[in-house]
Every structure is written in structure tokens, then in C-alpha cells.
Amino acid sequence: MNVARNVQELESKPRAVALGTFDGVHLGHRRVLDAARAAGPTPTVVTFDPHPRVALGYGVELLAPLERRLELLGEAGVEDALVVDFDLELAQLEPEAFAERVLRPIGTEVVVAGANFRFGRGRTGDLELLRGLGFDARAVPLVEGVSSTRIRDLLRAGEVDRAAGLLGRPAELVGTVVAGDARGGTLGFPTANLRPEPGLLIPGYGIYAGAADGHRAAISIGTNPHYGGGERRIEAFLLDFAGDLYGKRLTLELWQRLRDEQSFDSEAGLVDQIARDVEATRQAQRPA
């Protein structure tokens, strides 16, 4: 997929534009992307970075960082993507000005978006306004029960299997492998310590079965209470893996929550439990 950062980088040609933030690229988003692909002209996404709520000073926990979001959009069949810098100036643009500054120059003919999509200053723009400007604007019905807000709620509760049903794929954590305490190696289960991308939602604390880098992975999210930890850590033990992951960008898939994190009467008890977690990870089924 070709990714542009300004309108001058995209050829002006007939386009069917899917318009939105697409955080998580969940099943509702995929319905919009399918509509863009089916419309005929070059399927294109116009999206925003940072998330509009962040630019306006509100907090938001992202389901996917921009780089991963673009990968998922490409996998969904989008040919071109325009990432629009969302700042206070853009937020103050009247919707008509946004359409003429962003959509018209790239050759947009069809615009598809969720039925409740709003844009422009004060969220006063909608698909009806775009029709009045000469665009073939098409509302895509929402997928009942599917929203980024609902997915966030499920992930905070650790319900990664239910979140996967709304995402259409396993929930993920994306970050960079950094040095940790190296304690896992002394226990026989060396782990990759993940520093997540800024602003990313971190699921509820606990032990999870999942995968990373083509290997099944037993994943711990929490504070290592057995060792009296207070700092949140995300650690993954990759089954049947040998190698150096330091500095690598890693995507962790979270398949199933196995248990709460806990402390043990002895280190031997901890090791026994980790072994059981590893076996449960071997038996776990990838959702979606």
C-alpha cells in the first residue's frame, strides 16, 4: 500500500475514499473498507494522525499505533492511504474547506464512511454535506455491537477472546523489545520485555496465551507481585525460540487470558506455575 503524508504525494485520479480514524481496523471499519473496494475507483483511505481526540486535548487509549493501523489497512485491500496531520488548525476547518483542501485534489469521486461519521469544525460536516458538494457519499451501516469503545472496555477487563470477535483478529500489543531484569532466564523461561508504543491501550493485568514473531508466547502483563514489583511490565516467553530480540519491533497477539498474576510461597512454586502456563499456551486456540 502506498502511504502519503500530504495531498501532493497522491496522483489525482478517480478514487473511492474511506474516511475515518480506523483505530483498530475492527469489523465495522472493515465493512467501510469493503464498500470502498466495491465502489469501483481506486480504494483509498483518508485517515488522521494523531487521533483527533488527542489533538483536542482529550485522552484516548489506542487499539493500534499508526504503523500497525496502516499495515492492517493494506491487508484489507486499500491501495493508497493519505495520513492527514490532525492539529488545531485542521480541527477549525469548516467541513467544506476540508473537502476542497483534502478530498477534491486527490480525485475523490466516492466517499464511504460509517453512518454516524462527522467531520470538520464542531463536527458539523456529514455525508449529506458532501453530497451537496458533488461527491457520491455513501453511508455504510454500522455493525451492531462493534465499536472501538466496546473493544477498549473488553480489553481493560482482560477479555481478549471477546475483543477478538469484534476485531475480526486477535487483540495485539505493539512495541519494542528492551532490556529487563533478566530474571526469567534464571528461572528457565527467558522473556522479551516489551516497551509498548505510546498511547496504546494495555489490557488488564494477568497471564495470557498468545503469539509473537511466529511462535506461541506466554505473556505476562502486570507488576511481578511475587518479587514485589510496582512498575508495569509486559513480558513474553516465546516457546521454542532461541535468539536475540533486543531492539526489535514486536507484535504480541493475545489469544486467551489464563489467570490473574499472583505471588507464590516459593520460587519453585512460581516455576511450576509458569510451566503450567506454557503448557496451556501450547493448547490455546487462536481466536478469529
C-alpha positions in Angstrom: 0.0 0.0 0.0 1.2 3.5 -0.9 1.2 5.9 2.1 1.2 9.7 1.5 1.6 12.4 4.1 0.1 15.2 2.0 -2.2 15.5 -0.9 0.6 16.5 -3.3 2.0 13.0 -2.9 -1.1 11.3 -4.3 -2.0 11.3 -8.0 -5.3 13.0 -8.8 -7.4 10.2 -10.2 -10.8 8.7 -9.6 -10.9 7.4 -6.0 -13.3 5.8 -3.6 -12.3 7.2 -0.3 -12.9 5.6 3.1 -12.9 8.4 5.6 -12.2 7.9 9.3 -9.7 7.2 12.0 -10.0 3.4 11.8 -8.4 2.8 15.2 -8.1 -1.0 15.5 -9.4 -1.6 12.0 -12.3 -3.7 13.5 -15.2 -5.4 11.8 -17.1 -2.2 11.5 -14.2 -0.5 9.8 -13.7 -3.5 7.5 -17.3 -3.1 6.3 -16.4 0.5 5.3 -13.2 -0.6 3.6 -15.2 -3.3 1.7 -17.6 -0.7 0.5 -14.7 1.4 -0.8 -13.2 -1.5 -2.6 -16.6 -2.4 -4.2 -17.3 1.1 -5.4 -15.0 0.9 -8.5 -12.4 3.7 -8.4 -9.1 3.2 -6.6 -9.8 2.3 -3.0 -8.2 4.9 -0.8 -8.2 5.7 2.9 -8.0 9.2 4.3 -7.2 9.0 8.0 -5.8 11.1 10.7 -2.7 11.2 13.0 -2.7 11.8 15.9 -6.1 10.7 16.9 -8.4 13.7 16.8 -9.3 13.4 20.5 -5.6 13.5 21.4 -5.1 16.7 19.3 -8.0 18.3 21.0 -6.6 17.6 24.5 -8.6 14.5 25.4 -7.3 11.2 26.4 -7.7 8.1 24.3 -6.1 4.7 24.6 -5.3 3.5 21.1 -6.1 0.0 19.9 -3.3 0.1 17.3 -0.4 2.6 16.6 -0.4 4.3 13.3 2.2 2.0 11.7 0.2 -1.1 12.6 -3.0 0.5 11.5 -1.6 1.2 8.1 -0.4 -2.4 7.8 -3.9 -3.6 8.6 -5.5 -1.2 6.1 -3.1 -2.6 3.4 -4.1 -6.1 4.3 -7.7 -5.2 3.9 -7.1 -4.3 0.2 -6.6 -0.5 0.4 -4.3 0.7 -2.4 -3.5 4.2 -1.2 -3.6 5.9 2.2 -3.4 9.6 3.0 -2.4 10.4 6.6 -3.6 13.8 7.4 -1.9 15.7 10.3 -4.7 16.4 12.8 -3.9 19.6 14.6 -5.9 22.6 16.0 -5.8 24.3 12.6 -7.4 21.3 10.9 -9.9 21.0 13.7 -11.1 24.5 13.0 -11.5 23.9 9.3 -15.1 24.2 8.1 -16.2 20.9 6.5 -16.5 22.4 3.1 -12.9 23.7 3.3 -11.7 20.2 4.4 -13.4 18.6 1.4 -11.9 21.1 -1.0 -8.4 21.0 0.6 -8.1 17.2 1.1 -10.7 15.3 -0.9 -11.0 17.2 -4.1 -7.3 17.4 -5.0 -6.7 13.7 -5.0 -9.6 13.0 -7.4 -12.2 11.7 -4.9 -15.5 10.7 -6.5 -17.0 8.3 -3.9 -16.8 8.8 -0.2 -17.8 6.0 2.2 -18.0 6.2 5.9 -19.9 4.9 8.9 -23.5 6.2 9.1 -22.6 8.3 12.2 -19.4 9.9 10.8 -18.9 13.6 11.4 -16.0 15.9 10.4 -14.9 19.5 10.3 -15.3 22.3 12.7 -17.6 21.4 15.6 -18.3 18.1 13.8 -20.7 19.9 11.6 -19.9 18.0 8.4 -21.6 14.8 7.4 -22.2 12.7 4.3 -25.2 14.8 3.3 -23.0 17.9 3.1 -20.5 16.0 0.9 -23.4 15.1 -1.5 -24.2 18.8 -1.7 -20.6 19.4 -2.8 -21.0 16.9 -5.6 -19.4 13.8 -4.1 -21.1 10.4 -4.3 -21.2 10.0 -0.5 -22.4 6.6 0.8 -23.3 5.7 4.4 -22.2 2.3 5.5 -24.4 0.6 8.1 -22.8 0.1 11.5 -22.0 -3.5 12.6 -24.2 -4.0 15.6 -22.3 -4.2 18.9 -19.0 -3.4 17.3 -17.1 -0.2 18.3 -13.7 0.9 19.4 -15.2 1.9 22.7 -16.6 -1.6 23.3 -13.4 -3.2 22.3 -11.5 -1.0 24.8 -13.8 -2.0 27.6 -13.3 -5.7 26.9 -9.5 -5.3 26.7 -9.4 -3.4 30.0 -11.3 -6.3 31.5 -8.8 -8.8 30.0 -11.5 -10.4 27.8 -9.2 -10.7 24.8 -11.2 -13.6 23.3 -14.4 -11.5 23.2 -12.5 -8.5 21.8 -11.1 -10.7 19.0 -14.7 -11.4 17.9 -15.2 -7.7 17.3 -11.8 -7.0 15.8 -12.0 -10.0 13.4 -8.5 -10.9 14.6 -6.6 -11.3 17.8 -6.0 -8.3 20.0 -2.5 -7.0 19.8 0.2 -5.2 21.7 2.9 -3.5 19.6 6.2 -2.2 20.9 10.0 -2.5 21.1 11.9 -5.2 23.0 14.1 -3.6 25.7 16.3 -4.8 28.4 14.5 -6.1 31.6 15.6 -7.7 34.8 16.8 -10.9 33.0 15.1 -12.8 35.9 13.1 -15.1 33.5 16.3 -16.5 32.1 17.4 -17.6 35.6 14.1 -19.4 36.0 14.5 -21.2 32.7 11.9 -19.0 30.9 13.7 -16.1 29.3 11.3 -13.3 28.3 11.2 -10.4 25.9 10.4 -7.2 27.8 8.1 -5.1 25.6 8.0 -1.3 25.7 4.6 -0.5 24.2 4.0 2.2 21.7 3.0 5.5 23.3 -0.7 5.9 23.9 -1.5 2.2 23.3 -4.2 0.6 25.4 -2.7 -2.1 27.8 -5.2 -4.9 28.6 -6.0 -5.9 32.1 -3.2 -7.4 34.2 -2.8 -11.1 34.0 -1.2 -14.0 32.3 -2.2 -14.6 28.6 -1.6 -17.2 25.9 -0.8 -15.7 22.6 1.9 -15.5 19.9 4.7 -13.3 18.7 7.2 -13.5 15.8 5.8 -16.8 14.5 5.9 -18.5 17.9 3.4 -19.2 20.6 4.0 -17.0 23.6 3.1 -17.0 27.3 2.6 -13.3 28.1 2.6 -11.5 31.5 1.1 -8.1 31.9 1.5 -6.7 35.4 3.9 -5.8 38.2 5.5 -9.1 39.0 3.9 -9.3 42.5 6.0 -12.4 43.5 9.0 -10.1 43.5 7.2 -7.1 45.0 7.3 -5.1 41.8 5.5 -1.9 41.4 6.2 -0.9 37.8 4.1 -2.3 35.0 5.9 -4.8 32.8 4.9 -6.6 29.6 6.9 -9.8 29.2 6.6 -12.6 26.7 8.2 -16.0 26.8 8.3 -17.3 23.2 8.0 -21.0 23.0 10.6 -22.9 21.1 12.6 -19.8 20.3 16.3 -19.1 20.6 17.7 -15.7 19.6 18.1 -12.1 20.4 15.1 -9.8 20.1 16.6 -6.6 21.7 15.6 -3.5 19.8 13.2 -5.4 17.6 9.6 -4.1 16.9 7.4 -6.9 18.2 3.6 -7.5 17.8 2.1 -9.7 20.5 -1.1 -11.4 19.8 -3.3 -12.0 22.9 -5.4 -15.2 22.4 -6.7 -16.1 25.8 -6.4 -14.9 29.4 -5.1 -17.8 31.5 -5.2 -16.4 35.1 -4.5 -13.4 37.4 -1.0 -12.5 38.2 0.0 -13.7 41.7 2.8 -14.2 44.2 3.9 -17.7 45.4 5.2 -19.2 48.6 8.4 -20.1 46.9 10.3 -19.6 43.6 9.8 -23.3 42.9 6.0 -22.7 43.1 6.4 -19.9 40.6 8.4 -22.0 38.2 5.8 -24.8 38.4 3.0 -22.3 37.6 5.0 -20.9 34.7 5.4 -24.4 33.3 1.6 -24.9 33.5 1.1 -21.6 31.8 3.4 -22.6 29.0 1.6 -25.9 28.5 -1.8 -24.0 28.5 -0.3 -21.8 25.8 0.6 -24.8 23.7 -3.0 -25.9 23.9 -4.6 -22.5 23.3 -6.5 -21.8 20.1 -6.0 -18.6 18.1 -9.3 -16.6 18.0 -11.0 -15.2 14.9 
